[in-house]
Amino acid sequence: MNEIFIKLQIKVWTQSDRGDVPGWVLVVLMTAGLVTGIWTVAAPRLNTLLRNSLDSMNAIR
């Protein structure tokens, strides 16, 4: 009985799909590329927005 269980467990382990590592690496790299691209475009506007907000808060004092 124990021997059958071990054989069945080994079969399950060898056939189990644990994921596609190269696929996940590709997803991570593509996400990093998109974030970098969007950040490159949005950074000047975000800096201007933050600077204007801080300047307007300093003008209140």
N, C-alpha and C positions, 0 to 999 in steps of 0.2 A: 504493500500500500504506500509506504513512504517513498519507495523507488519510483512509483508512478507519479506521485506528486512532484518529485524533483525533476523528472523528465518533462512534465507538463509545465513547470515553472520555468525551466530553461527554454522551452519552446516559446513561451510567452515573452520572455526577456529578449530573445533574439528576433522576434517578429514585431515587437512593440515599436511604434513610431515615436521617437523622442524629439522630433523636429528636424528641420533642415538648417543646419548651422550656417552654410554659405548664404542661404536665403535670408536669415536673420541679420547676418553681417551686411548684406546688401541693403536691407531695410534701414538699418542703423546709419549706414553711410549716406543713403539717399536723404534721410531725415536731416542729418547734419548738414548736408549740402543745401537743402531747402531753407533751413534756419539761417545758415550763413548768407544765402542770397537775399532773403527777406530782410535780414538785419542790415545788410549793406545798403539796401534801398531805403529802409526806414530810419536808420540811425541819425542822419542829419535832421530829419523832421522831429524825431523824438528829442534830440538835443535842444533844438529851437523851442519846442513846446515846454520842456523842463526849465530852460533858461528864462523864458517869458513868465512862466508861473512863479519862479523864485523872485524875479525882479518885481513882479506885481505884489508879492507878499512883502518885500522890502519897502515898497512905496507906501504900504499901509502904516508902517511904524511912524 
